[in-house]
């Protein structure tokens, strides 16, 4: 099968799925390209961070800095990030997949959990779902965990608010595949039935149904997201080398871009002998999206392989 295929037609053949209504056949399967989703999730992280930071400021009246401080006295910022990655990360994965499992149960199915390469999953083998049931399972982590975090924000201590925002951001960025599947489901007719097969979804429809499998593709959109994420990572890495260059050139301050929010990077020395740097996320995202879109248009798409 072609790994880059998002929705692929399959031969009209009898299905072995239990409880399948009469005259239904598998017309397609939905298989997201994991490499595209990982890149898109990376790009989505700063976007969601800005969204939840704005919501938090509105709900709490407080703001927090996105600046990491590098000083000879310690590396407390990096230690907190490492703690969040190694401790809060696995907890978030458990909660995220647990929300999928919860909605499987509420819809009358028995969930199973697993881990494959770089992602975890919750599935209900051979569970025949309606489109609405599939949507509820798919969107559960984004909706439930976002609501939980937003309800906690007004009552959380100020020192805890940044961690709630990062939790919400990581969950939303990790739900990029769920959002894509939801778009696919919303474009399907209501009479379809969905079977979750962990890494792909089977789509079943009446024999006489006109399921638009050939139009439910987002190849260019995902390719654009993927190229944008790649450009964003490259720009971020290159910009983080600039403070080191500024130190070598004995510069006290450096800014690339105009004052305000539309700068790419700001650097300045601190009184204690260290330095601090800030990456301008809005400008970096705009540049990345424009360059990523150009690459998505200019780079040739690999010819599809057939199964």
Backbone bond lengths (Angstrom), bond angles and torsions (degrees), N, CA, C in turn:
res aa  C-N    CA-C-N  psi(-1)  N-CA   C-N-CA  omega(-1)  CA-C   N-CA-C  phi
1 X - - - 1.452 - - 1.509 108.48 -
2 X 1.275 119.01 152.93 1.448 121.62 -179.66 1.520 109.65 -86.12
3 X 1.311 116.59 125.52 1.462 120.67 -175.51 1.517 112.01 -73.14
4 X 1.344 116.82 -22.32 1.455 118.92 -179.49 1.518 112.81 -84.74
5 X 1.331 117.03 -3.72 1.457 120.50 -179.29 1.521 110.04 -78.17
6 X 1.331 115.99 134.14 1.457 120.61 179.65 1.511 111.09 -96.34
7 X 1.305 117.99 -45.21 1.454 121.99 175.11 1.518 107.09 -134.03
8 X 1.309 117.52 118.18 1.456 120.61 -175.37 1.526 110.79 -122.62
9 X 1.324 118.53 128.81 1.448 120.80 175.46 1.524 110.88 -63.77
10 X 1.309 116.32 148.01 1.452 121.37 178.56 1.519 109.07 -126.48
11 X 1.319 117.96 159.04 1.459 120.17 -179.13 1.521 111.92 -61.03
12 X 1.286 115.39 149.50 1.460 120.75 176.99 1.523 108.38 -77.97
13 X 1.314 116.25 105.98 1.455 120.19 -176.89 1.526 109.43 -143.46
14 X 1.318 119.05 158.12 1.458 121.02 178.41 1.520 110.78 -59.34
15 X 1.297 117.38 145.92 1.456 121.98 -178.94 1.525 110.16 -105.35
16 X 1.355 115.86 149.63 1.448 121.23 176.77 1.523 111.97 -100.92
17 X 1.330 117.93 12.64 1.448 121.59 179.26 1.524 109.49 -72.19
18 X 1.340 117.88 126.62 1.464 119.56 179.95 1.525 111.62 -62.44
19 X 1.325 116.11 148.99 1.464 123.91 173.97 1.529 113.57 63.51
20 X 1.305 117.79 19.97 1.455 119.52 177.48 1.525 109.17 -70.53
21 X 1.342 118.82 129.01 1.467 120.26 -179.92 1.530 111.70 -58.42
22 X 1.312 117.11 154.67 1.471 120.35 178.35 1.526 111.65 -59.20
23 X 1.313 115.57 148.86 1.471 123.61 176.42 1.522 112.76 64.72
24 X 1.341 117.49 20.94 1.460 120.75 173.78 1.532 108.94 -99.59
25 X 1.300 115.56 146.59 1.460 120.61 176.86 1.527 108.67 -142.12
26 X 1.319 115.81 160.38 1.456 118.72 176.50 1.521 108.39 -78.51
27 X 1.318 114.78 123.29 1.459 119.62 -178.22 1.518 112.31 -105.22
28 X 1.323 117.89 -19.70 1.459 120.31 -177.20 1.512 109.01 -164.50
29 X 1.310 115.62 164.50 1.447 119.25 164.43 1.521 108.65 -132.37
30 X 1.329 115.33 148.03 1.460 122.49 -176.49 1.511 107.57 -105.98
31 X 1.310 116.82 116.63 1.461 121.52 -177.39 1.516 109.31 -134.88
32 X 1.320 118.32 100.15 1.466 119.49 179.05 1.519 111.35 -69.51
33 X 1.317 116.21 146.36 1.462 121.28 174.45 1.521 108.13 -78.87
34 X 1.335 117.21 113.04 1.456 120.81 -173.17 1.522 112.38 -61.93
35 X 1.326 117.94 -34.20 1.466 119.64 179.46 1.526 110.90 -62.71
36 X 1.340 117.04 -39.41 1.460 120.54 177.94 1.529 110.60 -66.53
37 X 1.336 116.47 -41.96 1.460 119.73 -177.60 1.525 111.54 -67.92
38 X 1.339 117.88 -37.08 1.459 120.37 177.87 1.526 110.75 -64.80
39 X 1.329 115.78 -41.99 1.462 118.94 178.10 1.524 111.12 -67.43
40 X 1.336 116.14 -41.65 1.464 119.56 179.11 1.522 111.13 -64.85
41 X 1.351 116.92 -37.75 1.457 120.02 176.88 1.518 112.05 -64.04
42 X 1.337 116.13 -36.40 1.464 119.91 176.98 1.524 110.76 -63.72
43 X 1.316 115.89 -43.61 1.463 120.06 176.96 1.517 111.41 -64.97
44 X 1.331 117.06 -39.35 1.465 120.66 -176.20 1.522 112.40 -67.12
45 X 1.340 117.25 -24.15 1.469 119.68 -175.06 1.526 112.63 -57.18
46 X 1.343 119.95 -54.78 1.469 117.88 179.79 1.521 113.54 -65.57
47 X 1.334 117.22 -29.33 1.465 119.64 177.66 1.525 109.89 -65.14
48 X 1.334 116.92 -49.30 1.465 120.31 177.98 1.530 111.17 -64.59
49 X 1.339 116.66 -34.16 1.466 119.52 178.64 1.523 110.93 -60.40
50 X 1.326 116.71 -44.65 1.453 120.29 178.00 1.530 111.46 -65.28
51 X 1.336 116.39 -39.15 1.474 120.24 -179.87 1.524 110.27 -63.34
52 X 1.343 116.96 -50.68 1.471 119.44 -176.97 1.527 111.72 -71.92
53 X 1.328 117.36 -29.92 1.457 119.41 174.91 1.523 110.33 -64.46
54 X 1.329 117.26 -40.79 1.459 121.31 178.05 1.526 111.03 -65.45
55 X 1.345 116.61 -44.09 1.463 120.10 178.32 1.522 110.81 -62.53
56 X 1.339 116.28 -41.70 1.467 120.25 179.38 1.521 111.22 -62.15
57 X 1.317 116.96 -42.08 1.468 119.93 178.67 1.522 111.00 -61.67
58 X 1.329 116.70 -38.38 1.464 121.02 178.73 1.535 110.99 -68.30
59 X 1.345 117.77 -41.06 1.463 121.27 -175.74 1.527 113.14 -77.89
60 X 1.327 116.49 -35.53 1.464 119.76 -173.20 1.523 113.35 -108.25
61 X 1.330 117.85 -19.04 1.449 120.29 -175.76 1.507 113.39 77.76
62 X 1.344 117.30 1.29 1.458 121.67 -179.45 1.520 109.80 -112.43
63 X 1.310 115.29 157.57 1.453 121.15 175.77 1.518 108.27 -131.06
64 X 1.324 117.29 162.48 1.451 120.22 175.62 1.515 109.14 -134.53
65 X 1.309 115.62 155.22 1.453 120.81 -175.11 1.515 110.65 -81.89
66 X 1.334 115.78 141.73 1.453 121.22 173.59 1.523 111.08 -94.18
67 X 1.338 116.22 15.63 1.453 121.26 -176.19 1.522 110.44 -91.90
68 X 1.326 116.11 135.66 1.463 122.15 172.27 1.523 108.37 -98.30
69 X 1.346 117.15 132.23 1.449 121.86 -177.46 1.523 109.84 -102.51
70 X 1.319 116.25 130.87 1.453 122.40 177.29 1.532 107.32 -112.85
71 X 1.313 117.62 111.87 1.453 121.15 -179.39 1.521 109.23 -133.70
72 X 1.340 116.51 154.83 1.471 118.93 176.81 1.521 112.96 -63.17
73 X 1.328 117.35 -22.10 1.463 119.62 -175.11 1.519 113.39 -71.81
74 X 1.311 118.50 -24.25 1.461 118.34 -177.82 1.505 112.00 174.32
75 X 1.315 114.51 174.85 1.461 121.46 -179.60 1.524 109.16 -126.77
76 X 1.324 116.27 49.16 1.459 120.00 -174.10 1.524 111.87 -63.58
77 X 1.337 117.24 -36.45 1.462 119.37 179.56 1.523 110.96 -61.92
78 X 1.336 116.12 -46.17 1.461 119.65 -179.15 1.518 111.32 -67.36
79 X 1.339 118.19 -35.74 1.461 120.63 178.55 1.523 110.76 -64.48
80 X 1.327 117.06 -38.27 1.466 119.68 177.71 1.526 110.80 -66.45
81 X 1.338 116.15 -38.75 1.455 118.95 177.50 1.521 111.45 -64.67
82 X 1.338 117.10 -42.00 1.460 120.52 178.51 1.524 110.77 -64.29
83 X 1.336 116.61 -39.18 1.461 120.05 177.37 1.521 110.32 -61.87
84 X 1.324 115.97 -44.56 1.466 119.36 179.74 1.511 112.24 -63.47
85 X 1.337 116.16 -37.16 1.470 119.75 -177.84 1.523 111.57 -69.82
86 X 1.326 117.38 -45.85 1.463 120.76 -172.39 1.531 113.54 -87.94
87 X 1.324 118.08 -20.80 1.465 120.43 -178.31 1.531 111.10 -109.21
88 X 1.332 116.23 -56.54 1.462 119.21 -178.16 1.528 111.82 -70.51
89 X 1.344 117.16 -29.05 1.466 120.20 179.89 1.519 113.38 -58.76
90 X 1.334 117.73 -56.11 1.474 118.40 177.26 1.521 113.11 -59.86
91 X 1.336 117.81 -36.45 1.468 120.19 177.61 1.520 110.70 -62.22
92 X 1.327 117.12 -41.45 1.459 120.67 178.85 1.526 110.65 -63.41
93 X 1.326 117.38 -40.95 1.468 120.70 178.94 1.523 110.33 -60.95
94 X 1.334 116.36 -43.19 1.467 120.37 179.49 1.527 110.57 -62.47
95 X 1.328 117.18 -45.62 1.462 120.52 -179.87 1.526 111.18 -65.89
96 X 1.329 116.51 -41.07 1.467 120.60 -178.74 1.523 111.04 -61.78
97 X 1.328 115.80 -52.31 1.466 118.81 -179.73 1.519 111.33 -70.16
98 X 1.337 116.83 -28.69 1.461 119.77 176.08 1.517 112.17 -63.90
99 X 1.333 116.72 -35.30 1.470 119.84 176.40 1.524 110.82 -65.34
100 X 1.339 117.67 -41.24 1.457 119.88 174.07 1.524 109.86 -57.68
101 X 1.350 115.65 -48.15 1.463 120.01 -178.75 1.511 112.77 -62.21
102 X 1.326 116.36 -38.64 1.467 119.99 179.26 1.518 111.10 -60.22
103 X 1.327 117.03 -44.74 1.470 119.49 -179.87 1.520 111.72 -71.37
104 X 1.334 118.05 -30.29 1.462 119.32 171.57 1.529 109.16 -58.53
105 X 1.329 116.78 -47.46 1.473 120.92 -179.02 1.520 111.71 -64.08
106 X 1.336 116.84 -44.21 1.460 119.86 -179.42 1.526 111.83 -63.54
107 X 1.339 115.96 -25.68 1.460 120.01 176.96 1.520 112.38 -90.14
108 X 1.341 117.03 4.57 1.452 120.63 174.13 1.515 115.52 91.98
109 X 1.339 118.62 17.42 1.457 121.78 -178.06 1.524 110.57 -114.99
110 X 1.319 116.49 157.70 1.451 122.26 -179.29 1.533 109.41 -98.50
111 X 1.341 117.91 112.22 1.469 119.00 -176.49 1.527 112.93 -80.43
112 X 1.306 114.51 154.08 1.456 122.92 171.18 1.521 107.83 -131.10
113 X 1.337 115.82 150.56 1.454 120.42 -175.87 1.525 109.60 -122.67
114 X 1.333 115.42 151.25 1.450 119.87 179.52 1.510 111.24 -160.75
115 X 1.318 114.99 175.19 1.461 121.88 179.52 1.512 108.50 -136.39
116 X 1.323 116.46 131.64 1.461 121.20 -177.71 1.522 109.67 -136.94
117 X 1.314 116.49 113.17 1.447 122.82 179.97 1.522 111.06 54.38
118 X 1.332 118.38 -109.66 1.461 121.23 -173.39 1.518 113.84 -99.84
119 X 1.319 118.33 9.40 1.453 118.27 -178.09 1.527 110.72 -144.02
120 X 1.335 114.42 150.51 1.454 121.73 173.43 1.522 108.06 -98.67
121 X 1.332 116.28 163.97 1.456 118.19 -179.62 1.524 109.91 -152.04
122 X 1.327 114.14 156.79 1.462 122.84 169.92 1.520 106.59 -121.50
123 X 1.307 117.22 136.49 1.454 120.68 -177.57 1.523 109.39 -144.26
124 X 1.292 116.09 164.17 1.463 123.19 174.73 1.526 106.22 -132.25
125 X 1.332 117.81 93.70 1.466 120.77 -172.40 1.527 112.67 -55.81
126 X 1.335 115.72 130.14 1.466 123.78 176.29 1.521 113.47 62.08
127 X 1.356 116.79 17.45 1.467 119.43 176.09 1.520 108.72 -76.00
128 X 1.323 116.52 122.31 1.457 121.72 -178.83 1.524 108.50 -92.82
129 X 1.333 116.78 107.76 1.460 121.86 -174.08 1.528 111.29 -107.31
130 X 1.321 115.01 147.47 1.459 119.29 167.95 1.527 108.25 -74.53
131 X 1.309 115.50 169.23 1.461 118.91 179.56 1.524 111.17 -62.26
132 X 1.335 117.45 -39.95 1.460 120.35 -179.81 1.518 111.60 -67.17
133 X 1.342 117.14 -39.56 1.460 119.47 176.61 1.524 111.06 -62.70
134 X 1.334 116.27 -42.39 1.462 120.25 179.46 1.531 110.91 -63.49
135 X 1.329 117.00 -39.20 1.461 120.39 177.51 1.524 111.39 -63.98
136 X 1.321 117.05 -41.70 1.465 119.73 -179.47 1.521 110.99 -64.67
137 X 1.330 117.43 -39.80 1.460 120.98 178.10 1.522 110.27 -66.36
138 X 1.316 116.81 -42.67 1.462 121.51 -175.32 1.522 112.56 -66.77
139 X 1.327 117.68 -42.72 1.457 121.86 -174.49 1.525 113.68 -89.84
140 X 1.324 117.97 -4.28 1.468 120.94 -174.52 1.527 113.69 -55.07
141 X 1.340 120.65 -50.92 1.477 118.96 -177.53 1.521 113.15 -62.06
142 X 1.322 117.77 -41.92 1.456 120.24 -178.44 1.522 110.73 -65.44
143 X 1.329 116.77 -44.20 1.470 120.29 -176.77 1.525 111.23 -72.92
144 X 1.333 117.85 -50.97 1.460 121.15 -173.89 1.527 112.26 -67.83
145 X 1.333 118.02 -47.93 1.465 119.92 -177.64 1.522 111.80 -71.15
146 X 1.341 116.94 -32.35 1.465 118.91 176.19 1.518 110.72 -66.68
147 X 1.330 117.09 -44.92 1.468 120.05 177.78 1.521 111.28 -61.25
148 X 1.336 117.14 -41.90 1.461 120.80 179.29 1.524 110.76 -61.06
149 X 1.339 116.82 -46.10 1.456 119.76 -179.39 1.514 112.87 -65.99
150 X 1.332 117.14 -41.85 1.460 119.87 -179.51 1.529 112.03 -66.83
151 X 1.332 117.04 -33.15 1.467 120.31 176.62 1.525 111.73 -69.41
152 X 1.337 116.89 -30.28 1.464 120.52 179.95 1.522 112.48 -78.57
153 X 1.327 117.49 -28.35 1.465 120.77 -172.58 1.535 114.37 -54.00
154 X 1.349 119.84 -48.53 1.470 118.17 -176.40 1.525 113.63 -65.29
155 X 1.325 118.44 -20.95 1.463 121.40 -175.20 1.532 112.83 -106.18
156 X 1.313 117.90 -5.54 1.458 121.19 -176.83 1.526 110.69 -79.38
157 X 1.338 118.07 145.84 1.472 120.53 173.18 1.524 110.33 -58.37
158 X 1.316 115.57 150.88 1.467 120.42 -176.83 1.522 111.80 -56.21
159 X 1.332 116.70 -38.49 1.467 120.06 -178.07 1.525 112.41 -67.96
160 X 1.343 117.81 -20.58 1.466 121.84 -177.68 1.526 111.93 -90.96
161 X 1.337 116.72 -21.69 1.459 120.80 -175.36 1.533 113.14 -54.95
162 X 1.349 119.47 -45.48 1.470 118.03 179.82 1.522 113.57 -58.55
163 X 1.335 117.11 -34.55 1.468 120.10 -179.53 1.530 111.11 -71.44
164 X 1.321 116.70 -35.39 1.465 119.28 175.70 1.524 110.11 -65.40
165 X 1.342 116.17 -41.04 1.465 119.85 178.95 1.525 110.49 -63.23
166 X 1.322 117.48 -43.59 1.468 120.43 178.80 1.531 110.79 -65.26
167 X 1.331 116.93 -36.80 1.470 121.21 176.75 1.529 110.23 -61.97
168 X 1.327 116.74 -48.18 1.461 121.09 179.31 1.531 110.96 -62.62
169 X 1.335 115.97 -39.77 1.458 120.47 -178.74 1.522 111.20 -65.37
170 X 1.328 116.62 -47.23 1.465 120.23 -178.87 1.522 111.23 -63.66
171 X 1.334 117.08 -39.09 1.459 119.94 179.01 1.527 111.26 -65.53
172 X 1.326 116.91 -44.42 1.468 120.50 -179.64 1.522 111.10 -66.60
173 X 1.334 117.56 -41.02 1.459 120.14 178.30 1.526 110.82 -64.98
174 X 1.342 116.27 -37.08 1.458 119.90 178.00 1.513 113.76 -72.09
175 X 1.327 117.01 -12.95 1.463 121.46 -179.87 1.526 112.38 -93.00
176 X 1.338 117.81 15.34 1.462 119.76 -178.02 1.527 111.07 -61.18
177 X 1.344 115.91 -37.84 1.462 118.98 177.25 1.517 112.07 -67.21
178 X 1.341 116.01 -37.74 1.465 120.05 177.42 1.528 110.80 -63.04
179 X 1.318 116.48 -41.31 1.463 119.86 178.94 1.526 111.06 -64.90
180 X 1.323 116.38 -41.43 1.464 119.17 178.90 1.525 111.34 -63.31
181 X 1.342 116.63 -44.17 1.466 119.84 178.03 1.523 111.27 -62.32
182 X 1.324 116.68 -35.84 1.463 119.85 179.04 1.520 110.90 -64.48
183 X 1.336 116.97 -40.05 1.467 120.04 177.01 1.524 110.20 -62.25
184 X 1.345 116.16 -42.04 1.466 120.04 177.99 1.528 110.32 -61.37
185 X 1.342 117.20 -45.37 1.459 120.71 -178.27 1.526 111.50 -63.93
186 X 1.314 117.01 -39.41 1.463 120.32 -178.59 1.524 111.97 -66.24
187 X 1.327 117.20 -21.37 1.456 120.04 179.49 1.530 112.20 -91.56
188 X 1.316 116.80 -1.88 1.457 121.08 177.13 1.527 109.74 -91.60
189 X 1.338 118.51 151.17 1.473 120.46 175.71 1.519 110.92 -68.07
190 X 1.329 115.25 157.35 1.467 120.76 -173.36 1.524 113.11 -67.82
191 X 1.346 118.61 -21.49 1.467 119.29 -175.69 1.520 113.71 -81.05
192 X 1.327 118.99 -4.36 1.461 120.16 -178.82 1.523 110.03 -69.63
193 X 1.306 115.54 158.95 1.461 123.25 172.87 1.529 107.46 -122.10
194 X 1.345 115.74 143.71 1.454 121.73 -174.00 1.528 109.56 -118.85
195 X 1.315 116.45 137.16 1.469 122.36 174.53 1.520 107.98 -119.98
196 X 1.338 116.58 120.20 1.459 121.76 179.50 1.521 108.67 -83.75
197 X 1.336 116.08 121.55 1.460 121.58 -179.53 1.520 111.09 -119.33
198 X 1.335 116.04 40.44 1.466 124.98 176.30 1.523 111.86 70.41
199 X 1.332 118.46 -71.37 1.456 120.15 -176.45 1.523 112.67 -100.55
200 X 1.328 117.14 0.31 1.469 120.51 175.74 1.521 109.13 -158.04
201 X 1.313 115.64 159.46 1.458 121.37 179.08 1.520 109.19 -116.56
202 X 1.330 115.84 130.17 1.456 120.51 173.75 1.512 110.45 -86.47
203 X 1.322 116.94 135.90 1.460 122.77 179.48 1.527 108.04 -110.24
204 X 1.323 116.48 123.38 1.462 122.60 -178.89 1.520 108.96 -118.19
205 X 1.318 115.72 136.72 1.464 121.01 -176.75 1.521 108.87 -144.29
206 X 1.353 117.67 159.56 1.469 120.06 175.40 1.521 110.78 -57.44
207 X 1.319 115.20 150.66 1.460 120.58 -178.13 1.521 111.42 -56.96
208 X 1.343 116.65 -38.11 1.462 119.82 -177.19 1.530 112.73 -90.36
209 X 1.346 117.78 8.71 1.462 120.59 -179.20 1.523 110.57 -82.22
210 X 1.318 114.99 143.15 1.457 120.72 179.03 1.526 109.23 -99.24
211 X 1.341 116.61 76.06 1.457 121.50 -179.73 1.528 108.39 -79.71
212 X 1.326 118.04 121.37 1.467 120.30 -173.86 1.522 112.49 -79.74
213 X 1.339 116.10 64.22 1.463 118.85 -176.17 1.516 112.29 -63.72
214 X 1.290 117.87 -28.48 1.460 119.34 -176.76 1.524 112.65 -77.94
215 X 1.359 117.14 -11.35 1.459 118.86 -179.70 1.522 112.23 -104.36
216 X 1.315 118.26 -6.82 1.465 120.87 -177.39 1.520 108.99 -90.71
217 X 1.289 117.16 54.23 1.454 120.89 176.67 1.515 108.96 -124.17
218 X 1.304 115.19 143.79 1.455 121.31 178.09 1.522 109.16 -127.57
219 X 1.327 115.33 41.30 1.453 120.28 -175.98 1.514 112.43 -57.31
220 X 1.356 116.71 -47.69 1.457 118.59 -178.80 1.521 111.10 -67.14
221 X 1.358 116.68 -41.41 1.465 119.47 -178.87 1.516 110.43 -61.74
222 X 1.345 117.16 -47.18 1.458 119.59 179.98 1.524 111.02 -67.78
223 X 1.343 117.16 -34.95 1.459 119.69 177.34 1.531 109.66 -65.37
224 X 1.330 116.54 -38.70 1.467 120.99 177.27 1.534 109.83 -64.42
225 X 1.337 116.01 -45.90 1.461 119.32 177.47 1.530 110.47 -59.33
226 X 1.330 115.92 -44.25 1.454 119.52 -178.80 1.519 112.21 -62.74
227 X 1.335 117.20 -45.63 1.463 120.94 178.66 1.531 110.79 -65.61
228 X 1.330 116.98 -38.47 1.460 120.41 178.38 1.519 111.06 -63.39
229 X 1.325 116.34 -43.97 1.464 120.41 178.82 1.524 110.62 -62.30
230 X 1.331 116.73 -41.34 1.458 120.21 179.57 1.530 110.71 -63.96
231 X 1.335 117.02 -45.62 1.462 120.67 178.31 1.526 110.59 -62.75
232 X 1.341 116.60 -40.95 1.465 120.88 179.14 1.525 111.28 -59.89
233 X 1.336 116.64 -45.25 1.457 120.20 179.56 1.523 111.28 -63.94
234 X 1.337 116.90 -41.94 1.467 120.27 -179.92 1.527 110.47 -63.40
235 X 1.353 116.63 -46.31 1.458 120.28 179.64 1.521 110.50 -61.94
236 X 1.341 116.91 -42.85 1.465 120.65 -179.72 1.518 111.34 -61.04
237 X 1.323 117.02 -45.09 1.470 120.60 179.63 1.525 110.50 -63.41
238 X 1.331 116.84 -46.03 1.462 119.78 -179.31 1.526 111.57 -63.30
239 X 1.342 116.96 -41.44 1.464 119.81 -179.20 1.519 111.57 -65.40
240 X 1.332 116.94 -31.87 1.465 119.09 -178.95 1.518 112.50 -73.98
241 X 1.342 117.47 -12.45 1.451 119.94 173.53 1.529 112.07 -83.37
242 X 1.335 116.86 -18.98 1.462 120.14 -177.37 1.533 113.17 -62.85
243 X 1.365 119.54 -42.62 1.471 117.65 177.42 1.524 112.87 -58.75
244 X 1.341 116.87 -36.55 1.460 118.61 177.89 1.526 110.73 -64.50
245 X 1.340 116.09 -39.26 1.454 120.09 176.79 1.528 110.54 -65.66
246 X 1.360 116.62 -39.82 1.463 120.27 179.61 1.529 111.10 -63.78
247 X 1.328 116.96 -36.79 1.466 120.52 177.60 1.523 110.25 -64.86
248 X 1.340 115.71 -43.71 1.461 119.44 179.56 1.529 111.41 -63.32
249 X 1.335 117.02 -32.53 1.464 121.13 179.43 1.521 112.38 -87.53
250 X 1.355 116.76 4.83 1.463 123.36 177.68 1.533 111.87 58.56
251 X 1.339 115.81 42.61 1.450 121.35 177.54 1.520 109.57 -91.16
252 X 1.320 117.09 142.27 1.461 121.54 178.92 1.523 112.54 -87.58
253 X 1.329 117.45 -25.32 1.468 121.18 -178.53 1.520 109.14 -157.49
254 X 1.321 114.45 153.68 1.460 120.92 179.54 1.520 108.75 -154.45
255 X 1.331 116.12 133.71 1.455 120.48 173.61 1.522 108.62 -138.02
256 X 1.349 115.82 132.33 1.457 121.30 173.85 1.521 106.91 -110.01
257 X 1.331 117.03 114.77 1.448 121.51 -176.73 1.515 111.40 112.14
258 X 1.327 118.07 170.09 1.468 121.83 -178.46 1.523 111.70 -73.50
259 X 1.329 116.30 166.05 1.461 121.47 175.19 1.522 109.69 -67.95
260 X 1.309 116.65 158.62 1.461 121.20 -176.48 1.516 110.42 100.60
261 X 1.326 116.12 -147.93 1.464 119.56 -175.84 1.524 112.82 -91.04
262 X 1.335 117.74 -7.43 1.463 119.59 -172.34 1.524 112.74 -98.33
263 X 1.325 117.01 32.44 1.458 120.40 173.63 1.530 108.83 -95.36
264 X 1.337 115.63 155.93 1.471 119.90 176.52 1.514 111.28 -85.81
265 X 1.345 117.11 -43.57 1.462 119.86 -179.75 1.521 108.97 -154.26
266 X 1.339 115.63 145.17 1.461 122.77 173.44 1.520 108.59 -127.05
267 X 1.323 115.95 140.84 1.459 121.58 -179.31 1.517 108.51 -139.36
268 X 1.342 116.55 138.78 1.457 119.91 173.71 1.519 109.58 -155.36
269 X 1.324 114.25 149.40 1.454 119.93 176.24 1.527 110.48 -76.29
270 X 1.323 116.58 150.62 1.461 122.20 178.14 1.522 109.40 -104.62
271 X 1.350 118.08 157.16 1.469 120.59 -177.12 1.528 113.88 -60.59
272 X 1.330 117.94 -25.14 1.465 119.93 -177.41 1.530 112.79 -85.10
273 X 1.325 117.87 7.27 1.454 120.48 176.40 1.511 114.51 97.79
274 X 1.325 117.26 -6.25 1.465 119.96 177.58 1.513 110.59 -92.63
275 X 1.313 115.81 -157.80 1.456 119.63 175.88 1.516 108.95 -152.21
276 X 1.313 115.76 160.20 1.457 121.37 176.24 1.518 109.31 -132.52
277 X 1.324 114.47 148.62 1.457 119.61 -177.41 1.517 109.76 -137.28
278 X 1.311 116.60 146.44 1.458 122.47 179.29 1.518 108.99 -128.72
279 X 1.322 115.72 132.63 1.460 121.53 176.31 1.522 108.77 -96.87
280 X 1.324 117.32 126.36 1.464 121.22 179.77 1.514 110.64 -79.38
281 X 1.328 116.61 97.58 1.465 120.30 -175.34 1.524 113.62 -63.70
282 X 1.335 120.61 -44.09 1.472 118.43 -179.11 1.530 112.69 -57.99
283 X 1.332 117.44 -48.57 1.459 119.88 -178.28 1.522 110.85 -66.73
284 X 1.339 116.67 -39.82 1.466 120.00 179.81 1.519 110.43 -63.07
285 X 1.334 117.39 -40.34 1.459 120.57 178.93 1.522 111.74 -66.15
286 X 1.333 117.05 -42.57 1.467 119.92 -179.70 1.530 110.05 -61.67
287 X 1.330 116.63 -46.97 1.464 120.17 179.27 1.524 110.68 -62.04
288 X 1.329 116.38 -42.14 1.465 120.48 -178.39 1.522 111.88 -65.73
289 X 1.337 116.67 -42.27 1.461 120.32 -179.04 1.527 111.04 -65.48
290 X 1.339 116.78 -41.24 1.469 119.98 179.92 1.521 110.27 -66.42
291 X 1.336 117.33 -49.13 1.462 120.17 179.82 1.521 111.30 -66.38
292 X 1.343 117.22 -38.69 1.464 120.34 178.38 1.514 112.11 -63.85
293 X 1.333 117.16 -40.00 1.454 119.93 176.79 1.511 111.95 -64.55
294 X 1.345 116.20 -39.81 1.461 118.92 177.09 1.516 112.42 -62.63
295 X 1.341 116.53 -42.00 1.465 119.96 178.20 1.522 110.90 -65.26
296 X 1.345 117.22 -39.90 1.465 120.37 -179.87 1.524 111.43 -62.17
297 X 1.334 116.21 -32.92 1.468 120.15 179.28 1.526 110.92 -78.15
298 X 1.329 116.03 -41.83 1.463 120.11 -172.10 1.522 113.44 -80.29
299 X 1.351 116.82 -35.82 1.454 118.84 -176.82 1.528 110.02 -74.21
300 X 1.319 119.06 134.29 1.472 121.04 -179.67 1.521 110.89 -69.29
301 X 1.335 116.70 142.05 1.450 121.58 177.08 1.522 109.33 -83.21
302 X 1.347 115.28 137.62 1.452 119.32 179.85 1.526 110.78 -65.86
303 X 1.324 118.01 132.18 1.467 119.59 179.20 1.517 111.15 -57.08
304 X 1.339 115.83 141.84 1.467 120.68 -179.32 1.511 111.15 -72.66
305 X 1.333 114.80 143.72 1.453 121.14 173.71 1.513 109.48 -98.98
306 X 1.250 117.86 148.89 1.460 121.26 178.99 1.503 109.82 -96.28
307 X 1.330 115.53 157.40 1.446 119.55 179.42 1.517 109.80 -82.72
